[in-house]
Amino acid sequence: MDVKYKVNRLQTTNEIRPLVDKHWADLRTAKERGEKVAWASGPTFIFAYAMGMKCHFMAGYSAYCGGIGAGEEVLKVAEMTGDLPETCSYHRLHMGMGEAVARGIDINPQAILPMPDLMVAGRLCPEMSHYAEGLNRRFDIRVLPIDLPSVYDLKDQPRLREFVYRQFKEVVIPTVEEVCGKPFDYDRMSEILTVLKKVATLRNQCWEFFKTKPACWTLWDYGVSIAPVFYLMGNPAGIAYYERLLEELQERKEKGIPAIAPDGEKYRLYWDGWLPWAFLGKFMRKFTPNGAICLCGRYPWEFFPHPELIDPEHPVETWADLYYGEGRLTYHFSPHGTVDLISELIEDYSIDGLVMFSSKTCRIMNLSQPGVIDVLDKKYGIPGVIVEGDMIDPAMISDAQIETRLEALYEMIDSRRR
Amino acid sequence: MEKVLTEIAEITADPYGYVAGLKERKEKKVIGCFPMHIPDEIIHAADLIPVVIWRGNEPVTWGHAHVPPYDCGITRSFVDDAVRGKLGFMDGMVFHVRQCLQAGEFPFIMERHVKPSYQKVLYLPALYPGDVMRDFTITELEGFKTSLEEFTGKKISDDNLNKSIEIYNKNRGLLERVYEIRREKPEILKAREVMQIVWSSMFMLKEDHNKLLTELIKGMEAKTVEPEKDKIRVIPVGCLCQTLQFDILDLIEDLGMIIPDDDLYIGSRYFANQVNLDGSPLGALADRYLTRTPVCPTKGVWQVHWGDEAIKKMRDNDARGIISIIVKYCPPHACYYPDFKSKMEKEGINAIMIEMEHEIITLEAIKTRLQSFVEIIGGV
């Protein structure tokens, strides 16, 4: 008889929405309080936070827009005002929001942000540069651009670290000082990192509950809990959130409550690429009835998986080292780094199969996915499939394609088990 | 002149065969450089044959097992050529992985499936503020030079590098002269011939190409042509990294337009800006890369507007319209295009955009757009 799988929802994750709403509401009203506002792409907002600026984060805003169901209408404005549908949907969301404000087009007010005093544009992927350039050309936003290459080969890492560190010291810090009219607040940056270290440590303890069989929670639960380890960085509410989450997970383990009822998962999956923010529910409905859950992924593991490396005493240096030193955070964007990271995750989380999400408009995590599947299949005998889609844009999502690929994955896992 | 044009047409009809033959004749190794910004003077100075990687002439087949269909034409075509073994004559490959995300696809695929004897990844920076950008560009170029020295086992002296730069500068100057003559007498060459002339420079040894250009220019200078005053002058813009289908160029001309100048990569953008020979050669190569014009959307430049540059080129050539050619799935160009278009609208410029794909199923849609365009700007 077929097993009827059903998600056991966590209680603590309900607490994230008010935190996130407050963050964006504070940002929306910052100018009314005379506060400086920044926008940021890539891991750069910490410099604005250290100066007391209210700051947006490109992917965070996009995830929020997707989460509140505003993505489609904002994307429509972008298309109507000239953006081409094949460009990054995060880019289009920001252009659409800016154009909606500039032209008085009615969109969900929660999706509207104040134009910033400074755009801190980390060019982690080249398209972040296009986005900052577009904002500058269209809305005359002042841009502080920083080039943040992802590391293809670890032997390149030291010189890239030096390149990025010099930009922090010689360009970023002097510019935010000029915009804010005060010296850079290294102490505040240290405080933010101290809180981040605590939150990420607690988060890692929660990750242990992905390892249990059956697992106690899913990657999607963690996906909605990312903000405290990233753009809510420095907010002590993040500590309280992860303490409660850890407590709930411990309780689940003690009581034998799995992530999905009745008895836990049949397939333990790895998820590659961005989380499909606007379609988390859609994907969940494709996994759960088959007894499949995602447990780990490259993007969700981007947020300081090694908190022990965070050194709040040396804030700028440690920030460079996390991305270009032992932390290796940008290396994981390259195919070699991807293979290294997924290998660790397959071993740590007892993974049965790989779902490689390939975004049609953001290629940063798509690079060489077919090759990565091949390498890992040879190494671990684990199958993988590529699922095409987008983080936000519904025009890029095909239900039939997703279902067909996932069915193929389940069949491959089953056949290898036999 | 006709003889040179025929020779160039033959060479560009089969770049694979030409480069493989060149390697055999010169007994030198071939290094493929992914377009658009790799300073191949350094490869030339290492006594190797640098060639700019091109979009092939066949539909993508095996390549789709390695890259998604929503990568641009040259990405898919190059990967396809590589995994099908069509690029066996390339001993080495160089990729500037910061140019666009798709350029980041190559090194891993090549390592696994092609295994070139030499492979180098460059991280040339965006043209952002601060001394650090120039310093880092020089660091990258020094590393590139060192890697070539290790590959060949021979040092690249500053003298050798300066000689190569001189040869490349001469090529740029000769190509500029071809364009000057074309601006004076646009009827003298077909647009496809001009593209073939520039494209051939990308995979011929520059010394050989310089000889051809010298002969060509003599012929062009001597030749008189009847001005075709009823033709409408237009400037094509864009088509980054790759050749435009010659059929599209023919179509533009068949519809009563003529191209006195262009802003195409396999066109005027390729030979723009000489390398200054005063001082350190690597510093000079870095400075050429760091030049903001012609505006390239892969370089992170917004102090100069691409639209202004295109409009200037249009006005300088008494042209009446601009045709943007966007390679399908080229994010740098696609992201820039809305602002380019706004600029055209603001300045009242006749402009149209056509999307170019590697696999053209039908030219009818492009023809209809171009026909409407030429009718609007007065071609009927």
Boltz contact constraints between the chains, C-beta under 6 A:
constraints:
  - contact:
      token1: [A, 82]
      token2: [B, 338]
      max_distance: 6.0
  - contact:
      token1: [A, 82]
      token2: [B, 341]
      max_distance: 6.0
  - contact:
      token1: [A, 83]
      token2: [B, 338]
      max_distance: 6.0
  - contact:
      token1: [A, 84]
      token2: [B, 334]
      max_distance: 6.0
  - contact:
      token1: [A, 86]
      token2: [B, 329]
      max_distance: 6.0
  - contact:
      token1: [A, 86]
      token2: [B, 334]
      max_distance: 6.0
  - contact:
      token1: [A, 87]
      token2: [B, 331]
      max_distance: 6.0
  - contact:
      token1: [A, 87]
      token2: [B, 334]
      max_distance: 6.0
  - contact:
      token1: [A, 87]
      token2: [B, 335]
      max_distance: 6.0
  - contact:
      token1: [A, 123]
      token2: [B, 126]
      max_distance: 6.0
  - contact:
      token1: [A, 125]
      token2: [B, 101]
      max_distance: 6.0
  - contact:
      token1: [A, 126]
      token2: [B, 100]
      max_distance: 6.0
  - contact:
      token1: [A, 127]
      token2: [B, 331]
      max_distance: 6.0
  - contact:
      token1: [A, 129]
      token2: [B, 126]
      max_distance: 6.0
  - contact:
      token1: [A, 129]
      token2: [B, 300]
      max_distance: 6.0
  - contact:
      token1: [A, 130]
      token2: [B, 335]
      max_distance: 6.0
  - contact:
      token1: [A, 133]
      token2: [B, 302]
      max_distance: 6.0
  - contact:
      token1: [A, 136]
      token2: [B, 302]
      max_distance: 6.0
  - contact:
      token1: [A, 137]
      token2: [B, 339]
      max_distance: 6.0
  - contact:
      token1: [A, 145]
      token2: [B, 128]
      max_distance: 6.0
  - contact:
      token1: [A, 147]
      token2: [B, 125]
      max_distance: 6.0
  - contact:
      token1: [A, 147]
      token2: [B, 126]
      max_distance: 6.0
  - contact:
      token1: [A, 147]
      token2: [B, 128]
      max_distance: 6.0
  - contact:
      token1: [A, 149]
      token2: [B, 98]
      max_distance: 6.0
  - contact:
      token1: [A, 149]
      token2: [B, 123]
      max_distance: 6.0
  - contact:
      token1: [A, 152]
      token2: [B, 97]
      max_distance: 6.0
  - contact:
      token1: [A, 152]
      token2: [B, 121]
      max_distance: 6.0
  - contact:
      token1: [A, 163]
      token2: [B, 136]
      max_distance: 6.0
  - contact:
      token1: [A, 166]
      token2: [B, 132]
      max_distance: 6.0
  - contact:
      token1: [A, 167]
      token2: [B, 132]
      max_distance: 6.0
  - contact:
      token1: [A, 170]
      token2: [B, 130]
      max_distance: 6.0
  - contact:
      token1: [A, 170]
      token2: [B, 132]
      max_distance: 6.0
  - contact:
      token1: [A, 171]
      token2: [B, 129]
      max_distance: 6.0
  - contact:
      token1: [A, 171]
      token2: [B, 130]
      max_distance: 6.0
  - contact:
      token1: [A, 335]
      token2: [B, 108]
      max_distance: 6.0
  - contact:
      token1: [A, 358]
      token2: [B, 68]
      max_distance: 6.0
  - contact:
      token1: [A, 360]
      token2: [B, 70]
      max_distance: 6.0
  - contact:
      token1: [A, 363]
      token2: [B, 101]
      max_distance: 6.0
  - contact:
      token1: [A, 364]
      token2: [B, 101]
      max_distance: 6.0
  - contact:
      token1: [A, 367]
      token2: [B, 104]
      max_distance: 6.0
  - contact:
      token1: [A, 367]
      token2: [B, 105]
      max_distance: 6.0
  - contact:
      token1: [A, 368]
      token2: [B, 108]
      max_distance: 6.0
  - contact:
      token1: [A, 370]
      token2: [B, 66]
      max_distance: 6.0
  - contact:
      token1: [A, 371]
      token2: [B, 108]
      max_distance: 6.0
  - contact:
      token1: [A, 371]
      token2: [B, 112]
      max_distance: 6.0
